[in-house]
Structures are given as structure tokens and as C-alpha cells.
Amino acid sequence: MNTQKPPAEARPRRPGQQSPEGCLVVAIRLPVRIVVLLLVVPVRMAWDALVVTGRFLNDTVLRPVGRALLWLGEALVVRPLVGLWRHAVVPVGRALARLGNALVVVPVVWCHRYVLTPVGHAVARLARGTGAVLGWLHARVLTPVGAGLLAVLTWLGRYLVLVPASRLYEWILVPAGRAIAWCARGVGLVLALLVTGLGRILYWTARVLFVLPALVSWRWVLAPVGRFLGLVGREVWDALGHAWRVAGHVSLVVGRFLGTLFRWIFVEPVRWVYRTVLTPVGHLVRGTVLRPAAAAARAVGRVSRQALTGARESVRQARADVRRMLFGEPREREAEARGEPSGRGTRTLGGRTTALTKD
């Protein structure tokens, strides 16, 4: 059993345990957080005020205006365009399509069927005849002449070009190339030695003059300064986050206080006035003025309707009397008004036939 404790670097860190911090970190953190809190609180309160104002404007102004503009755009643009498309563009397009079909497509199809197709067949037959003549000419005339010319040119190229070129390559170019390659290898070896020596000299010069001073300055100057600046930046970032959260709580408290103050100064008095003054006055006015006025208005309307009905009946009766005085009333209407049957086949007192025994 191993009873020895693991070293400090190898011990696992608990989830809630923080890393040990030095006095420099603590000394930097407190003033940075105080300064950042004083700077962030007004910014957070202004930001929350802007957010509340933006939501209020969005709910009360921008959204209704947007809906009105949307309805206006639909009424002034979309619907006229749809109507124009349905009742103007589509019929005109169909008419143009029919006109184009009648003026362009039908003549082109007729021309292709009765003009171009016969001409094409004739041209194809002529081309087949010309191809047969050219094939015979190629097989019987051009092929033998080309074979003879090819043989002559091959013999001339072999003895006038290939043989002199091979002799020139073997006797002149090969020895000259070997001599040039040997000289180039020697020059390359010398240049390689010179470049290697100069490269080593330049390497050690640059290492001594640039690399070592830069390494020393990085290790002993830039790295500590970078760590310090990183520590300060991390603390400033943490302080900003902490100050932003604290400013949020402060802004929430201030907002609730202002809301409560506004409610007790403005809303509650208005509500009290509405409940205790305006509501009883409204009920009183409704009971003593509005309801009697409405009842009187209904009664006046009822009397007016009855008077108008009576006047219409009087005018209708007077008109009927004037018509009866001027033209007289027809007998059929008089008989119908008395409830007696009229016509030839009806039963009378002086007749010998009845409705059952008539022809």
C-alpha cells in the first residue's frame, strides 16, 4: 500500500476549489473592480433604459405603423398588380401567343415541311454523288501518287538528313558535351564549397548578433511583461463581467423604484379618481340623463314611425279614391271583393243549368 502523498502538481483539483492566487493578483483585482464598476453602472442603466424605450416604441408605434404600411402596400401595390396580371397581362400574353403561333410558327413549320425538307433531300443526293466521285479519285489517282512521293521523300530524308546528323552527333557533339559536363562539375564543386563556408559564417554571425539577444530579451523582458499584461487584462475582463452583473441588479432596483414611484405618484391617483369620482358621476349621468334621453328618443322614433305609416296609408287611400273617381273600379275586382264567383259556367238564379249539368 502506497502511503506517500502525490506532489502538489499531480493532485486533482476539486470542481469548486479555486487556484491559489498571489498578493499581486489580489492587489490588482480590488481597485480594478471598483473603477470598472463606477464606469459600467451608468452604461448599464443607460442600456436598460434604451431597451425599455425600444420595447415600448416597438409595441406602441413601430408594430402598428408596420401593420398599417403592410395593409397599405397590399391595398395599393399587391392587389392592383394582381388584378393587372390577371385581367391585362395574362389575356394580352395569350393573345400574343396565339398571334405569334399564327404568324410565325405555322409559316415556319410550313416552310420547313414543304421547302427546306425537299431542298435538303436534293442537296444530300448531290453530296452523295460528289462523295462517290471524290472517293474514286482518291482511290485511283491520289493514293498511288502519294505513295510514290512518300517513298522518294523517305529516301532523300534518310541520306540527306539522318546520316549526316548521326555522324555529327557521334563525332562532334558527344565529346564536346562530355568536356562541358566535366568543367561544370568542377565549377559546381568549387561554388558549393564557397557557398557552404559563407553560409556557416553568416549563420553564426546572425545567431550571435540577432538570435541570442532576441532570445534573452524574450525570456527576461517580453515574457514577464506579457504575463503581467495578460494578468491585468484577465482581471479587467473578469471585473467587467462582475460589474455588468452588479450594474444589472442596480439597474433593476432603480427601475423598480422608479416604477413604484410612478405608480404611486400618477397611476394610483388616476385610479382613485376614476373609481371614486368618475365612476359614480358616470353612473349618475347614465341614470339621470342618458337613459331618459334614450327612452325619449325611442318614443319619438316610435311616434314618428307611426305618423309616417299613417301618412303613407292616407296618401295611398287618397290616390285609390282619385283613381276610382276618374276611371271607375273594374267589375271583376268588385266581384272578387264581394267573394262571388264570376264567369260563364257559374250558377245563377235565372239560369237552367248548373256547374254540374253544363256542356
Wavefront OBJ file of the C-alpha trace (Angstrom):
o trace
v 0.000 0.000 0.000
v 1.398 3.390 -1.012
v 1.112 5.882 1.883
v 3.021 8.712 0.239
v 1.048 11.792 -0.874
v 1.249 12.795 -4.526
v 3.051 16.024 -5.351
v 1.166 19.305 -5.473
v 1.155 19.451 -9.292
v -0.303 15.935 -9.640
v -3.195 16.383 -7.158
v -6.595 16.685 -8.871
v -8.415 19.985 -8.376
v -11.930 19.937 -6.962
v -14.737 21.491 -9.038
v -15.417 24.348 -6.568
v -11.809 24.848 -5.498
v -10.043 27.949 -6.886
v -6.394 28.117 -7.799
v -4.138 29.787 -5.248
v -3.603 33.438 -6.056
v -0.758 35.692 -5.083
v -0.833 39.037 -3.389
v -0.177 40.825 -6.693
v -3.430 39.431 -8.168
v -5.442 40.464 -5.115
v -3.827 43.921 -5.089
v -4.719 44.451 -8.737
v -8.245 42.989 -8.570
v -9.833 45.262 -5.935
v -9.028 48.699 -7.470
v -9.724 47.429 -10.980
v -13.161 46.161 -9.952
v -14.004 49.411 -8.153
v -13.018 51.565 -11.141
v -14.766 49.326 -13.632
v -17.942 49.216 -11.504
v -18.063 53.029 -11.372
v -17.664 53.151 -15.153
v -20.078 50.332 -16.041
v -23.078 51.216 -13.822
v -24.115 54.329 -15.869
v -23.591 52.433 -19.114
v -25.755 49.504 -17.930
v -28.507 51.818 -16.689
v -28.488 53.701 -19.998
v -28.589 50.395 -21.865
v -31.569 49.135 -19.838
v -33.362 52.456 -20.396
v -32.763 52.167 -24.137
v -34.057 48.562 -24.116
v -37.261 49.555 -22.295
v -37.769 52.541 -24.615
v -37.196 50.364 -27.660
v -39.720 47.759 -26.496
v -42.286 50.479 -25.755
v -41.771 52.096 -29.172
v -41.939 48.677 -30.853
v -45.225 47.768 -29.159
v -46.934 51.176 -29.482
v -45.514 52.760 -32.649
v -43.430 50.539 -34.901
v -45.654 47.453 -34.934
v -48.951 49.356 -35.654
v -47.200 51.522 -38.248
v -45.722 48.385 -39.824
v -49.121 46.708 -39.976
v -50.666 49.856 -41.462
v -47.894 50.096 -44.062
v -48.309 46.397 -44.844
v -52.048 46.807 -45.344
v -51.499 49.977 -47.383
v -48.877 48.262 -49.544
v -51.178 45.312 -50.108
v -54.075 47.618 -50.991
v -52.099 49.985 -53.218
v -49.487 47.684 -54.782
v -50.211 43.977 -54.444
v -53.891 43.931 -55.295
v -53.542 46.316 -58.303
v -50.619 44.269 -59.577
v -52.550 41.014 -59.140
v -55.560 42.498 -60.912
v -53.325 43.867 -63.682
v -51.666 40.466 -64.060
v -54.952 38.563 -64.130
v -57.033 40.920 -66.265
v -54.418 42.562 -68.516
v -51.081 40.768 -68.767
v -52.417 37.201 -68.968
v -55.057 37.941 -71.673
v -52.559 40.044 -73.666
v -49.943 37.290 -73.332
v -52.385 34.666 -74.536
v -53.415 36.848 -77.460
v -49.761 37.487 -78.368
v -49.028 33.754 -78.089
v -51.874 32.931 -80.451
v -50.813 35.710 -82.834
v -47.188 34.516 -82.761
v -48.324 30.963 -83.392
v -50.427 32.076 -86.338
v -47.850 34.488 -87.822
v -44.531 32.763 -87.046
v -44.817 29.116 -86.004
v -47.285 27.983 -88.663
v -45.384 29.670 -91.584
v -42.034 28.361 -90.298
v -43.392 24.803 -89.982
v -44.914 25.023 -93.484
v -41.632 26.355 -94.940
v -39.645 23.611 -93.206
v -42.009 20.878 -94.358
v -42.649 21.928 -97.971
v -39.499 23.930 -98.894
v -36.446 23.148 -96.757
v -37.019 19.393 -96.498
v -37.183 18.796 -100.319
v -34.186 21.090 -100.878
v -32.242 19.245 -98.172
v -33.002 15.877 -99.733
v -31.814 17.153 -103.117
v -28.603 18.566 -101.616
v -27.992 15.278 -99.764
v -28.349 13.296 -103.002
v -25.972 15.659 -104.798
v -23.471 15.372 -101.932
v -23.636 11.573 -102.082
v -22.890 11.667 -105.817
v -19.990 14.095 -105.326
v -18.606 11.943 -102.485
v -18.609 8.877 -104.720
v -16.650 10.771 -107.434
v -14.142 12.082 -104.877
v -13.703 8.597 -103.368
v -12.912 7.100 -106.777
v -10.450 9.929 -107.479
v -8.738 9.391 -104.098
v -8.503 5.620 -104.532
v -7.424 5.545 -108.176
v -5.304 8.698 -108.549
v -4.223 10.376 -105.313
v -3.252 7.222 -103.380
v -0.698 5.896 -105.962
v 0.808 9.355 -106.468
v 1.085 9.916 -102.683
v 2.760 6.518 -102.153
v 5.406 7.307 -104.767
v 6.103 10.753 -103.342
v 6.366 9.302 -99.830
v 8.947 6.764 -100.936
v 11.069 9.397 -102.679
v 10.901 11.761 -99.689
v 11.815 8.952 -97.265
v 14.960 8.007 -99.257
v 16.030 11.659 -99.550
v 15.467 12.331 -95.830
v 17.450 9.290 -94.802
v 20.564 10.012 -96.880
v 20.451 13.831 -96.760
v 19.388 14.418 -93.131
v 19.560 11.406 -90.804
v 23.008 10.048 -91.817
v 24.845 13.465 -91.600
v 23.061 14.277 -88.319
v 24.084 10.950 -86.708
v 27.724 11.433 -87.787
v 27.744 14.976 -86.396
v 26.282 13.782 -83.065
v 28.748 10.891 -82.620
v 31.952 12.643 -83.680
v 31.446 16.273 -82.503
v 28.544 16.850 -80.082
v 29.169 13.893 -77.711
v 32.889 14.713 -76.990
v 32.113 18.420 -76.630
v 29.241 17.688 -74.206
v 31.378 15.440 -72.030
v 34.076 18.124 -71.781
v 31.497 20.766 -70.845
v 29.903 18.485 -68.214
v 33.316 17.784 -66.583
v 34.078 21.520 -66.416
v 30.610 22.241 -64.982
v 31.050 19.601 -62.232
v 34.355 21.186 -61.190
v 32.872 24.683 -61.120
v 29.849 23.414 -59.167
v 32.074 21.758 -56.551
v 34.034 24.960 -56.070
v 30.854 27.035 -55.792
v 29.356 24.574 -53.302
v 32.438 24.847 -51.059
v 32.288 28.639 -51.214
v 28.529 28.768 -50.502
v 28.826 26.316 -47.570
v 31.631 28.369 -45.965
v 29.787 31.643 -46.437
v 26.560 30.105 -45.113
v 28.211 28.911 -41.922
v 29.832 32.289 -41.389
v 26.530 34.110 -41.922
v 24.677 31.618 -39.693
v 26.977 32.116 -36.716
v 27.063 35.886 -37.285
v 23.237 36.102 -37.319
v 22.979 33.786 -34.309
v 25.400 35.889 -32.257
v 24.097 39.281 -33.385
v 20.321 38.642 -33.584
v 19.110 35.310 -32.249
v 20.801 35.285 -28.852
v 19.840 38.931 -27.990
v 16.271 38.292 -29.145
v 16.082 35.091 -27.062
v 17.409 36.884 -23.994
v 15.034 39.826 -24.431
v 12.083 37.440 -24.936
v 12.912 35.299 -21.946
v 13.792 38.043 -19.471
v 11.791 41.081 -20.708
v 8.894 40.320 -23.066
v 7.635 37.166 -21.383
v 7.333 38.737 -17.876
v 5.758 41.880 -19.325
v 3.337 39.716 -21.349
v 2.384 37.695 -18.293
v 1.760 40.896 -16.326
v -0.336 42.396 -19.134
v -2.249 39.117 -19.507
v -2.959 39.117 -15.763
v -4.149 42.733 -15.918
v -6.297 42.023 -18.988
v -7.846 38.925 -17.399
v -8.635 40.821 -14.237
v -10.132 43.697 -16.249
v -12.306 41.236 -18.211
v -13.470 39.496 -15.024
v -14.097 42.890 -13.447
v -16.166 43.945 -16.460
v -18.304 40.808 -16.203
v -18.781 41.224 -12.454
v -19.506 44.945 -12.799
v -22.005 44.281 -15.618
v -23.907 41.797 -13.471
v -23.848 44.124 -10.446
v -24.933 47.032 -12.658
v -27.804 44.876 -13.900
v -29.024 44.327 -10.352
v -28.601 48.042 -9.581
v -30.479 48.996 -12.751
v -33.256 46.529 -11.863
v -33.602 48.004 -8.384
v -33.610 51.573 -9.746
v -36.154 50.616 -12.399
v -38.449 49.007 -9.827
v -38.098 52.072 -7.578
v -38.947 54.421 -10.450
v -41.862 52.184 -11.465
v -43.202 52.144 -7.925
v -42.732 55.917 -7.633
v -44.534 56.468 -10.953
v -47.363 54.177 -9.831
v -47.857 55.938 -6.508
v -47.491 59.450 -7.985
v -49.527 59.070 -11.188
v -51.269 55.705 -11.605
v -52.782 55.304 -8.150
v -54.209 58.885 -8.022
v -55.674 58.436 -11.504
v -57.141 55.071 -10.489
v -58.540 56.556 -7.270
v -60.089 59.479 -9.189
v -61.564 57.035 -11.728
v -63.014 54.745 -9.058
v -64.257 57.330 -6.557
v -65.210 60.284 -8.781
v -65.607 59.418 -12.442
v -67.411 56.081 -12.000
v -70.198 57.450 -9.698
v -70.540 60.543 -11.874
v -70.780 58.338 -14.946
v -73.414 56.121 -13.317
v -75.338 59.225 -12.237
v -75.184 60.744 -15.715
v -76.199 57.416 -17.254
v -79.146 57.006 -14.867
v -80.401 60.593 -14.909
v -79.527 61.834 -18.404
v -78.569 59.137 -20.875
v -81.240 56.540 -20.140
v -84.169 59.083 -20.097
v -82.748 60.677 -23.253
v -82.534 57.270 -24.905
v -86.087 56.403 -23.821
v -87.353 59.766 -25.112
v -85.513 59.239 -28.370
v -87.051 55.764 -28.750
v -90.519 57.167 -28.003
v -90.036 59.993 -30.516
v -88.843 57.445 -33.091
v -91.855 55.225 -32.432
v -94.277 58.171 -32.762
v -92.500 59.348 -35.905
v -92.750 55.867 -37.459
v -96.464 55.668 -36.589
v -97.048 59.138 -38.055
v -95.183 58.209 -41.233
v -97.159 54.967 -41.503
v -100.448 56.804 -41.083
v -99.400 59.428 -43.641
v -98.450 56.711 -46.143
v -101.795 54.960 -45.623
v -103.669 58.275 -46.090
v -101.766 59.062 -49.294
v -102.398 55.537 -50.621
v -106.139 55.764 -49.835
v -106.413 59.221 -51.407
v -104.642 58.004 -54.526
v -107.005 54.996 -54.750
v -110.069 57.306 -54.370
v -108.811 59.627 -57.113
v -108.229 56.658 -59.453
v -111.715 55.301 -58.676
v -113.304 58.734 -59.324
v -111.505 59.157 -62.653
v -111.548 55.639 -64.155
v -114.004 53.676 -62.080
v -113.408 50.305 -60.495
v -113.496 47.133 -62.701
v -116.353 44.671 -62.117
v -114.047 41.716 -61.647
v -112.384 43.455 -58.746
v -115.820 44.281 -57.275
v -116.877 40.628 -57.592
v -113.664 39.403 -56.108
v -114.009 41.939 -53.307
v -117.612 40.620 -52.568
v -116.455 36.980 -52.689
v -118.817 35.959 -55.580
v -117.664 33.653 -58.450
v -117.514 35.151 -61.932
v -117.578 33.604 -65.403
v -119.949 31.845 -67.838
v -120.116 28.473 -66.109
v -121.112 29.737 -62.681
v -124.584 29.010 -61.217
v -127.103 31.913 -61.254
v -130.715 32.305 -60.067
v -132.233 32.668 -63.568
v -130.238 30.027 -65.382
v -131.420 26.482 -66.139
v -128.008 24.840 -65.956
v -125.682 24.367 -63.092
v -121.994 23.859 -62.826
v -122.562 20.053 -62.868
v -125.015 19.892 -65.866
v -123.396 22.444 -68.216
v -121.926 21.377 -71.561
l 1 2 3 4 5 6 7 8 9 10 11 12 13 14 15 16 17 18 19 20 21 22 23 24 25 26 27 28 29 30 31 32 33 34 35 36 37 38 39 40 41 42 43 44 45 46 47 48 49 50 51 52 53 54 55 56 57 58 59 60 61 62 63 64 65 66 67 68 69 70 71 72 73 74 75 76 77 78 79 80 81 82 83 84 85 86 87 88 89 90 91 92 93 94 95 96 97 98 99 100 101 102 103 104 105 106 107 108 109 110 111 112 113 114 115 116 117 118 119 120 121 122 123 124 125 126 127 128 129 130 131 132 133 134 135 136 137 138 139 140 141 142 143 144 145 146 147 148 149 150 151 152 153 154 155 156 157 158 159 160 161 162 163 164 165 166 167 168 169 170 171 172 173 174 175 176 177 178 179 180 181 182 183 184 185 186 187 188 189 190 191 192 193 194 195 196 197 198 199 200 201 202 203 204 205 206 207 208 209 210 211 212 213 214 215 216 217 218 219 220 221 222 223 224 225 226 227 228 229 230 231 232 233 234 235 236 237 238 239 240 241 242 243 244 245 246 247 248 249 250 251 252 253 254 255 256 257 258 259 260 261 262 263 264 265 266 267 268 269 270 271 272 273 274 275 276 277 278 279 280 281 282 283 284 285 286 287 288 289 290 291 292 293 294 295 296 297 298 299 300 301 302 303 304 305 306 307 308 309 310 311 312 313 314 315 316 317 318 319 320 321 322 323 324 325 326 327 328 329 330 331 332 333 334 335 336 337 338 339 340 341 342 343 344 345 346 347 348 349 350 351 352 353 354 355 356 357 358 359
